[in-house]
Amino acid sequence: MVLSAASLSPMIALLFGILILVFPRMLNYLVAIYLILSGLIGLGVLAL
């Protein structure tokens, strides 16, 4: 499986969704990290 920006974003969303179910108090941090990572991937700053 090749990781690209198109396949990485849904995988991060799935992982963070599971973590939010397990640790609901981490919601703010996980959403912030997800938004930062998806922004960097979208801008091409973070290339895989």
N, C-alpha and C positions, 0 to 999 in steps of 0.2 A: 504494500500500500504506500503510495506516494503522498506525502503531506504537502498540501498547498494552502494558500490563504482561503480558498473556497471550502476546503474540507476541515481546516483547523478551527474556524469560528464555530461551526455547529458542535464540534467535539468539546470545545471549551464551554459552550453554553450547557451542554449535557452534564459535564463534570460539575460545573458550578450549581446547576439545578439540584443535583444530588446532594452536594455539600450544604445547600440552603435547607433542604429537607432534614438533614441530619443535625446541622448546627444553625438554627434560625437566627441566632444573635449575630452571626457573621454576615448577614445580608448586605449591609452597607459596604463592607470591605470587598466582598466578592463582586458586587455590582460595579464598584469603582475599578477594580482590577480588570474586570471583563471589558468595560468601556475603554480603558486605556489600551489594553492589548488589541482590541478590535480596531481602534483608531490608528494605532501604529501599523498594524497589518494593512489596513486600508490605504494609508499614506505611502506604504512601501518602505517605511523606515525599518520595520522588522521583517526581514525576508527569510523564508525557510527553503 
